[in-house]
């Protein structure tokens, strides 16, 4: 249950950090890349049953 909520929140953060939105156009790809890495780690932990 907690893992699913965490996964949904990370996906929403990743979408909000994409540089196509006006508020994040000056950030470049760094925030979305970092959040994407965290998202991949969480998905791997979910698949392994650690979360």
PDB file of N, H, CA, C and O in Angstrom:
ATOM      1  N   UNK A   1       0.814  -1.192   0.000  1.00  0.00           N
ATOM      2  CA  UNK A   1       0.000   0.000   0.000  1.00  0.00           C
ATOM      3  C   UNK A   1       0.862   1.263   0.000  1.00  0.00           C
ATOM      4  O   UNK A   1       0.647   2.168  -0.806  1.00  0.00           O
ATOM      5  N   UNK A   2       1.826   1.316   0.896  1.00  0.00           N
ATOM      6  H   UNK A   2       2.001   0.581   1.550  1.00  0.00           H
ATOM      7  CA  UNK A   2       2.708   2.476   0.969  1.00  0.00           C
ATOM      8  C   UNK A   2       3.548   2.604  -0.300  1.00  0.00           C
ATOM      9  O   UNK A   2       3.798   3.713  -0.771  1.00  0.00           O
ATOM     10  N   UNK A   3       3.979   1.483  -0.846  1.00  0.00           N
ATOM     11  H   UNK A   3       3.776   0.581  -0.462  1.00  0.00           H
ATOM     12  CA  UNK A   3       4.773   1.504  -2.068  1.00  0.00           C
ATOM     13  C   UNK A   3       4.001   2.051  -3.243  1.00  0.00           C
ATOM     14  O   UNK A   3       4.558   2.781  -4.063  1.00  0.00           O
ATOM     15  N   UNK A   4       2.729   1.712  -3.344  1.00  0.00           N
ATOM     16  H   UNK A   4       2.277   1.119  -2.678  1.00  0.00           H
ATOM     17  CA  UNK A   4       1.898   2.210  -4.432  1.00  0.00           C
ATOM     18  C   UNK A   4       1.710   3.719  -4.329  1.00  0.00           C
ATOM     19  O   UNK A   4       1.787   4.426  -5.334  1.00  0.00           O
ATOM     20  N   UNK A   5       1.466   4.207  -3.134  1.00  0.00           N
ATOM     21  H   UNK A   5       1.403   3.632  -2.318  1.00  0.00           H
ATOM     22  CA  UNK A   5       1.312   5.644  -2.937  1.00  0.00           C
ATOM     23  C   UNK A   5       2.613   6.369  -3.262  1.00  0.00           C
ATOM     24  O   UNK A   5       2.598   7.417  -3.907  1.00  0.00           O
ATOM     25  N   UNK A   6       3.730   5.816  -2.821  1.00  0.00           N
ATOM     26  H   UNK A   6       3.741   4.964  -2.297  1.00  0.00           H
ATOM     27  CA  UNK A   6       5.038   6.405  -3.112  1.00  0.00           C
ATOM     28  C   UNK A   6       5.312   6.434  -4.608  1.00  0.00           C
ATOM     29  O   UNK A   6       5.847   7.415  -5.123  1.00  0.00           O
ATOM     30  N   UNK A   7       4.952   5.376  -5.302  1.00  0.00           N
ATOM     31  H   UNK A   7       4.517   4.579  -4.884  1.00  0.00           H
ATOM     32  CA  UNK A   7       5.146   5.305  -6.750  1.00  0.00           C
ATOM     33  C   UNK A   7       4.309   6.360  -7.467  1.00  0.00           C
ATOM     34  O   UNK A   7       4.805   7.018  -8.382  1.00  0.00           O
ATOM     35  N   UNK A   8       3.065   6.531  -7.075  1.00  0.00           N
ATOM     36  H   UNK A   8       2.662   5.997  -6.332  1.00  0.00           H
ATOM     37  CA  UNK A   8       2.193   7.530  -7.699  1.00  0.00           C
ATOM     38  C   UNK A   8       2.720   8.939  -7.451  1.00  0.00           C
ATOM     39  O   UNK A   8       2.720   9.768  -8.361  1.00  0.00           O
ATOM     40  N   UNK A   9       3.163   9.218  -6.239  1.00  0.00           N
ATOM     41  H   UNK A   9       3.163   8.545  -5.499  1.00  0.00           H
ATOM     42  CA  UNK A   9       3.698  10.545  -5.916  1.00  0.00           C
ATOM     43  C   UNK A   9       4.962  10.825  -6.728  1.00  0.00           C
ATOM     44  O   UNK A   9       5.135  11.935  -7.231  1.00  0.00           O
ATOM     45  N   UNK A  10       5.841   9.844  -6.862  1.00  0.00           N
ATOM     46  H   UNK A  10       5.701   8.942  -6.453  1.00  0.00           H
ATOM     47  CA  UNK A  10       7.062  10.045  -7.646  1.00  0.00           C
ATOM     48  C   UNK A  10       6.763  10.269  -9.123  1.00  0.00           C
ATOM     49  O   UNK A  10       7.438  11.069  -9.770  1.00  0.00           O
ATOM     50  N   UNK A  11       5.775   9.585  -9.661  1.00  0.00           N
ATOM     51  H   UNK A  11       5.227   8.934  -9.135  1.00  0.00           H
ATOM     52  CA  UNK A  11       5.403   9.796 -11.059  1.00  0.00           C
ATOM     53  C   UNK A  11       4.867  11.210 -11.256  1.00  0.00           C
ATOM     54  O   UNK A  11       5.194  11.864 -12.247  1.00  0.00           O
ATOM     55  N   UNK A  12       4.047  11.686 -10.320  1.00  0.00           N
ATOM     56  H   UNK A  12       3.781  11.155  -9.515  1.00  0.00           H
ATOM     57  CA  UNK A  12       3.529  13.051 -10.425  1.00  0.00           C
ATOM     58  C   UNK A  12       4.641  14.088 -10.312  1.00  0.00           C
ATOM     59  O   UNK A  12       4.621  15.096 -11.018  1.00  0.00           O
ATOM     60  N   UNK A  13       5.608  13.850  -9.433  1.00  0.00           N
ATOM     61  H   UNK A  13       5.624  13.031  -8.859  1.00  0.00           H
ATOM     62  CA  UNK A  13       6.745  14.762  -9.310  1.00  0.00           C
ATOM     63  C   UNK A  13       7.571  14.758 -10.594  1.00  0.00           C
ATOM     64  O   UNK A  13       8.035  15.806 -11.042  1.00  0.00           O
ATOM     65  N   UNK A  14       7.752  13.579 -11.184  1.00  0.00           N
ATOM     66  H   UNK A  14       7.376  12.727 -10.820  1.00  0.00           H
ATOM     67  CA  UNK A  14       8.512  13.480 -12.429  1.00  0.00           C
ATOM     68  C   UNK A  14       7.829  14.248 -13.550  1.00  0.00           C
ATOM     69  O   UNK A  14       8.495  14.934 -14.325  1.00  0.00           O
ATOM     70  N   UNK A  15       6.519  14.141 -13.643  1.00  0.00           N
ATOM     71  H   UNK A  15       5.978  13.583 -13.013  1.00  0.00           H
ATOM     72  CA  UNK A  15       5.781  14.881 -14.676  1.00  0.00           C
ATOM     73  C   UNK A  15       5.886  16.387 -14.432  1.00  0.00           C
ATOM     74  O   UNK A  15       6.021  17.159 -15.381  1.00  0.00           O
ATOM     75  N   UNK A  16       5.826  16.805 -13.175  1.00  0.00           N
ATOM     76  H   UNK A  16       5.716  16.177 -12.404  1.00  0.00           H
ATOM     77  CA  UNK A  16       5.934  18.229 -12.856  1.00  0.00           C
ATOM     78  C   UNK A  16       7.315  18.801 -13.101  1.00  0.00           C
ATOM     79  O   UNK A  16       7.456  20.009 -13.293  1.00  0.00           O
ATOM     80  N   UNK A  17       8.342  17.956 -13.097  1.00  0.00           N
ATOM     81  H   UNK A  17       8.228  16.975 -12.940  1.00  0.00           H
ATOM     82  CA  UNK A  17       9.715  18.438 -13.284  1.00  0.00           C
ATOM     83  C   UNK A  17      10.159  18.420 -14.737  1.00  0.00           C
ATOM     84  O   UNK A  17      11.254  18.888 -15.050  1.00  0.00           O
ATOM     85  N   UNK A  18       9.337  17.894 -15.626  1.00  0.00           N
ATOM     86  H   UNK A  18       8.448  17.514 -15.372  1.00  0.00           H
ATOM     87  CA  UNK A  18       9.724  17.893 -17.040  1.00  0.00           C
ATOM     88  C   UNK A  18       9.854  19.324 -17.542  1.00  0.00           C
ATOM     89  O   UNK A  18       9.030  20.173 -17.202  1.00  0.00           O
ATOM     90  N   UNK A  19      10.868  19.602 -18.340  1.00  0.00           N
ATOM     91  H   UNK A  19      11.537  18.913 -18.616  1.00  0.00           H
ATOM     92  CA  UNK A  19      11.122  20.990 -18.764  1.00  0.00           C
ATOM     93  C   UNK A  19      10.161  21.532 -19.813  1.00  0.00           C
ATOM     94  O   UNK A  19      10.414  22.597 -20.375  1.00  0.00           O
ATOM     95  N   UNK A  20       9.061  20.827 -20.095  1.00  0.00           N
ATOM     96  H   UNK A  20       8.855  19.961 -19.638  1.00  0.00           H
ATOM     97  CA  UNK A  20       8.100  21.343 -21.059  1.00  0.00           C
ATOM     98  C   UNK A  20       7.105  22.303 -20.413  1.00  0.00           C
ATOM     99  O   UNK A  20       6.430  23.059 -21.112  1.00  0.00           O
ATOM    100  N   UNK A  21       7.011  22.276 -19.087  1.00  0.00           N
ATOM    101  H   UNK A  21       7.560  21.662 -18.519  1.00  0.00           H
ATOM    102  CA  UNK A  21       6.090  23.167 -18.393  1.00  0.00           C
ATOM    103  C   UNK A  21       6.760  24.527 -18.197  1.00  0.00           C
ATOM    104  O   UNK A  21       7.979  24.589 -18.032  1.00  0.00           O
ATOM    105  N   UNK A  22       5.994  25.613 -18.212  1.00  0.00           N
ATOM    106  H   UNK A  22       5.004  25.564 -18.346  1.00  0.00           H
ATOM    107  CA  UNK A  22       6.592  26.954 -18.101  1.00  0.00           C
ATOM    108  C   UNK A  22       7.389  27.185 -16.814  1.00  0.00           C
ATOM    109  O   UNK A  22       8.414  27.867 -16.846  1.00  0.00           O
ATOM    110  N   UNK A  23       6.942  26.634 -15.692  1.00  0.00           N
ATOM    111  H   UNK A  23       6.110  26.081 -15.667  1.00  0.00           H
ATOM    112  CA  UNK A  23       7.634  26.904 -14.431  1.00  0.00           C
ATOM    113  C   UNK A  23       8.979  26.196 -14.336  1.00  0.00           C
ATOM    114  O   UNK A  23       9.808  26.559 -13.502  1.00  0.00           O
ATOM    115  N   UNK A  24       9.206  25.194 -15.175  1.00  0.00           N
ATOM    116  H   UNK A  24       8.532  24.899 -15.852  1.00  0.00           H
ATOM    117  CA  UNK A  24      10.449  24.433 -15.082  1.00  0.00           C
ATOM    118  C   UNK A  24      11.278  24.493 -16.360  1.00  0.00           C
ATOM    119  O   UNK A  24      12.157  23.656 -16.565  1.00  0.00           O
ATOM    120  N   UNK A  25      11.008  25.467 -17.214  1.00  0.00           N
ATOM    121  H   UNK A  25      10.294  26.146 -17.047  1.00  0.00           H
ATOM    122  CA  UNK A  25      11.712  25.501 -18.503  1.00  0.00           C
ATOM    123  C   UNK A  25      13.185  25.847 -18.347  1.00  0.00           C
ATOM    124  O   UNK A  25      13.989  25.452 -19.192  1.00  0.00           O
ATOM    125  N   UNK A  26      13.569  26.565 -17.304  1.00  0.00           N
ATOM    126  H   UNK A  26      12.916  26.885 -16.617  1.00  0.00           H
ATOM    127  CA  UNK A  26      14.959  26.939 -17.107  1.00  0.00           C
ATOM    128  C   UNK A  26      15.775  25.909 -16.346  1.00  0.00           C
ATOM    129  O   UNK A  26      16.983  26.080 -16.185  1.00  0.00           O
ATOM    130  N   UNK A  27      15.150  24.857 -15.881  1.00  0.00           N
ATOM    131  H   UNK A  27      14.168  24.718 -16.012  1.00  0.00           H
ATOM    132  CA  UNK A  27      15.841  23.868 -15.061  1.00  0.00           C
ATOM    133  C   UNK A  27      16.672  22.895 -15.881  1.00  0.00           C
ATOM    134  O   UNK A  27      17.642  22.336 -15.369  1.00  0.00           O
ATOM    135  N   UNK A  28      16.318  22.684 -17.126  1.00  0.00           N
ATOM    136  H   UNK A  28      15.530  23.139 -17.541  1.00  0.00           H
ATOM    137  CA  UNK A  28      16.985  21.666 -17.928  1.00  0.00           C
ATOM    138  C   UNK A  28      16.461  20.280 -17.582  1.00  0.00           C
ATOM    139  O   UNK A  28      15.368  20.145 -17.033  1.00  0.00           O
ATOM    140  N   UNK A  29      17.242  19.250 -17.904  1.00  0.00           N
ATOM    141  H   UNK A  29      18.130  19.360 -18.350  1.00  0.00           H
ATOM    142  CA  UNK A  29      16.795  17.881 -17.665  1.00  0.00           C
ATOM    143  C   UNK A  29      17.306  17.306 -16.350  1.00  0.00           C
ATOM    144  O   UNK A  29      17.020  16.149 -16.043  1.00  0.00           O
ATOM    145  N   UNK A  30      18.044  18.071 -15.575  1.00  0.00           N
ATOM    146  H   UNK A  30      18.277  19.011 -15.825  1.00  0.00           H
ATOM    147  CA  UNK A  30      18.630  17.541 -14.350  1.00  0.00           C
ATOM    148  C   UNK A  30      17.587  17.077 -13.329  1.00  0.00           C
ATOM    149  O   UNK A  30      17.706  15.954 -12.840  1.00  0.00           O
ATOM    150  N   UNK A  31      16.568  17.877 -12.979  1.00  0.00           N
ATOM    151  H   UNK A  31      16.471  18.790 -13.376  1.00  0.00           H
ATOM    152  CA  UNK A  31      15.604  17.413 -11.970  1.00  0.00           C
ATOM    153  C   UNK A  31      14.833  16.177 -12.404  1.00  0.00           C
ATOM    154  O   UNK A  31      14.643  15.255 -11.610  1.00  0.00           O
ATOM    155  N   UNK A  32      14.386  16.146 -13.653  1.00  0.00           N
ATOM    156  H   UNK A  32      14.540  16.895 -14.298  1.00  0.00           H
ATOM    157  CA  UNK A  32      13.608  14.988 -14.107  1.00  0.00           C
ATOM    158  C   UNK A  32      14.489  13.751 -14.192  1.00  0.00           C
ATOM    159  O   UNK A  32      14.004  12.638 -13.991  1.00  0.00           O
ATOM    160  N   UNK A  33      15.765  13.922 -14.484  1.00  0.00           N
ATOM    161  H   UNK A  33      16.158  14.827 -14.648  1.00  0.00           H
ATOM    162  CA  UNK A  33      16.675  12.778 -14.507  1.00  0.00           C
ATOM    163  C   UNK A  33      16.910  12.208 -13.126  1.00  0.00           C
ATOM    164  O   UNK A  33      16.937  10.990 -12.947  1.00  0.00           O
ATOM    165  N   UNK A  34      17.080  13.083 -12.148  1.00  0.00           N
ATOM    166  H   UNK A  34      17.058  14.072 -12.294  1.00  0.00           H
ATOM    167  CA  UNK A  34      17.268  12.634 -10.768  1.00  0.00           C
ATOM    168  C   UNK A  34      16.029  11.966 -10.209  1.00  0.00           C
ATOM    169  O   UNK A  34      16.118  10.935  -9.542  1.00  0.00           O
ATOM    170  N   UNK A  35      14.872  12.552 -10.480  1.00  0.00           N
ATOM    171  H   UNK A  35      14.800  13.389 -11.022  1.00  0.00           H
ATOM    172  CA  UNK A  35      13.618  11.972 -10.006  1.00  0.00           C
ATOM    173  C   UNK A  35      13.342  10.663 -10.739  1.00  0.00           C
ATOM    174  O   UNK A  35      12.803   9.724 -10.153  1.00  0.00           O
ATOM    175  N   UNK A  36      13.708  10.597 -12.009  1.00  0.00           N
ATOM    176  H   UNK A  36      14.147  11.359 -12.485  1.00  0.00           H
ATOM    177  CA  UNK A  36      13.556   9.352 -12.758  1.00  0.00           C
ATOM    178  C   UNK A  36      14.412   8.236 -12.179  1.00  0.00           C
ATOM    179  O   UNK A  36      13.987   7.082 -12.126  1.00  0.00           O
ATOM    180  N   UNK A  37      15.615   8.581 -11.747  1.00  0.00           N
ATOM    181  H   UNK A  37      15.961   9.519 -11.790  1.00  0.00           H
ATOM    182  CA  UNK A  37      16.488   7.594 -11.114  1.00  0.00           C
ATOM    183  C   UNK A  37      15.878   7.085  -9.811  1.00  0.00           C
ATOM    184  O   UNK A  37      15.903   5.884  -9.539  1.00  0.00           O
ATOM    185  N   UNK A  38      15.335   7.987  -9.013  1.00  0.00           N
ATOM    186  H   UNK A  38      15.315   8.962  -9.234  1.00  0.00           H
ATOM    187  CA  UNK A  38      14.668   7.582  -7.775  1.00  0.00           C
ATOM    188  C   UNK A  38      13.463   6.705  -8.084  1.00  0.00           C
ATOM    189  O   UNK A  38      13.206   5.731  -7.377  1.00  0.00           O
ATOM    190  N   UNK A  39      12.724   7.044  -9.134  1.00  0.00           N
ATOM    191  H   UNK A  39      12.933   7.836  -9.708  1.00  0.00           H
ATOM    192  CA  UNK A  39      11.567   6.255  -9.539  1.00  0.00           C
ATOM    193  C   UNK A  39      11.974   4.846  -9.943  1.00  0.00           C
ATOM    194  O   UNK A  39      11.298   3.884  -9.578  1.00  0.00           O
ATOM    195  N   UNK A  40      13.048   4.707 -10.678  1.00  0.00           N
ATOM    196  H   UNK A  40      13.597   5.488 -10.975  1.00  0.00           H
ATOM    197  CA  UNK A  40      13.539   3.387 -11.077  1.00  0.00           C
ATOM    198  C   UNK A  40      13.939   2.574  -9.860  1.00  0.00           C
ATOM    199  O   UNK A  40      13.639   1.382  -9.789  1.00  0.00           O
ATOM    200  N   UNK A  41      14.611   3.197  -8.901  1.00  0.00           N
ATOM    201  H   UNK A  41      14.855   4.165  -8.958  1.00  0.00           H
ATOM    202  CA  UNK A  41      15.014   2.497  -7.682  1.00  0.00           C
ATOM    203  C   UNK A  41      13.790   2.018  -6.906  1.00  0.00           C
ATOM    204  O   UNK A  41      13.770   0.891  -6.410  1.00  0.00           O
ATOM    205  N   UNK A  42      12.774   2.867  -6.800  1.00  0.00           N
ATOM    206  H   UNK A  42      12.791   3.782  -7.203  1.00  0.00           H
ATOM    207  CA  UNK A  42      11.559   2.486  -6.074  1.00  0.00           C
ATOM    208  C   UNK A  42      10.844   1.341  -6.781  1.00  0.00           C
ATOM    209  O   UNK A  42      10.341   0.431  -6.121  1.00  0.00           O
ATOM    210  N   UNK A  43      10.789   1.368  -8.106  1.00  0.00           N
ATOM    211  H   UNK A  43      11.198   2.106  -8.642  1.00  0.00           H
ATOM    212  CA  UNK A  43      10.148   0.284  -8.854  1.00  0.00           C
ATOM    213  C   UNK A  43      10.898  -1.027  -8.635  1.00  0.00           C
ATOM    214  O   UNK A  43      10.278  -2.074  -8.446  1.00  0.00           O
ATOM    215  N   UNK A  44      12.216  -0.975  -8.660  1.00  0.00           N
ATOM    216  H   UNK A  44      12.720  -0.125  -8.814  1.00  0.00           H
ATOM    217  CA  UNK A  44      13.008  -2.196  -8.412  1.00  0.00           C
ATOM    218  C   UNK A  44      12.751  -2.726  -7.003  1.00  0.00           C
ATOM    219  O   UNK A  44      12.591  -3.932  -6.812  1.00  0.00           O
ATOM    220  N   UNK A  45      12.710  -1.831  -6.019  1.00  0.00           N
ATOM    221  H   UNK A  45      12.839  -0.851  -6.174  1.00  0.00           H
ATOM    222  CA  UNK A  45      12.430  -2.265  -4.646  1.00  0.00           C
ATOM    223  C   UNK A  45      11.021  -2.841  -4.520  1.00  0.00           C
ATOM    224  O   UNK A  45      10.807  -3.803  -3.783  1.00  0.00           O
ATOM    225  N   UNK A  46      10.053  -2.251  -5.242  1.00  0.00           N
ATOM    226  H   UNK A  46      10.227  -1.469  -5.841  1.00  0.00           H
ATOM    227  CA  UNK A  46       8.704  -2.800  -5.221  1.00  0.00           C
ATOM    228  C   UNK A  46       8.660  -4.205  -5.811  1.00  0.00           C
ATOM    229  O   UNK A  46       8.000  -5.094  -5.273  1.00  0.00           O
ATOM    230  N   UNK A  47       9.370  -4.395  -6.920  1.00  0.00           N
ATOM    231  H   UNK A  47       9.906  -3.673  -7.356  1.00  0.00           H
ATOM    232  CA  UNK A  47       9.395  -5.712  -7.565  1.00  0.00           C
ATOM    233  C   UNK A  47      10.104  -6.756  -6.701  1.00  0.00           C
ATOM    234  O   UNK A  47       9.765  -7.938  -6.749  1.00  0.00           O
ATOM    235  N   UNK A  48      11.076  -6.324  -5.923  1.00  0.00           N
ATOM    236  H   UNK A  48      11.351  -5.363  -5.884  1.00  0.00           H
ATOM    237  CA  UNK A  48      11.782  -7.255  -5.043  1.00  0.00           C
ATOM    238  C   UNK A  48      11.034  -7.508  -3.740  1.00  0.00           C
ATOM    239  O   UNK A  48      11.402  -8.398  -2.974  1.00  0.00           O
ATOM    240  N   UNK A  49       9.984  -6.728  -3.486  1.00  0.00           N
ATOM    241  H   UNK A  49       9.686  -6.004  -4.109  1.00  0.00           H
ATOM    242  CA  UNK A  49       9.195  -6.905  -2.277  1.00  0.00           C
ATOM    243  C   UNK A  49       9.772  -6.255  -1.050  1.00  0.00           C
ATOM    244  O   UNK A  49       9.404  -6.628   0.064  1.00  0.00           O
ATOM    245  N   UNK A  50      10.666  -5.293  -1.207  1.00  0.00           N
ATOM    246  H   UNK A  50      10.965  -4.990  -2.112  1.00  0.00           H
ATOM    247  CA  UNK A  50      11.293  -4.617  -0.068  1.00  0.00           C
ATOM    248  C   UNK A  50      10.430  -3.494   0.481  1.00  0.00           C
ATOM    249  O   UNK A  50      10.585  -3.108   1.640  1.00  0.00           O
ATOM    250  N   UNK A  51       9.528  -2.963  -0.326  1.00  0.00           N
ATOM    251  H   UNK A  51       9.401  -3.276  -1.268  1.00  0.00           H
ATOM    252  CA  UNK A  51       8.651  -1.866   0.140  1.00  0.00           C
ATOM    253  C   UNK A  51       7.247  -2.408   0.244  1.00  0.00           C
ATOM    254  O   UNK A  51       6.328  -1.678   0.615  1.00  0.00           O
TER     255      UNK A  51
END
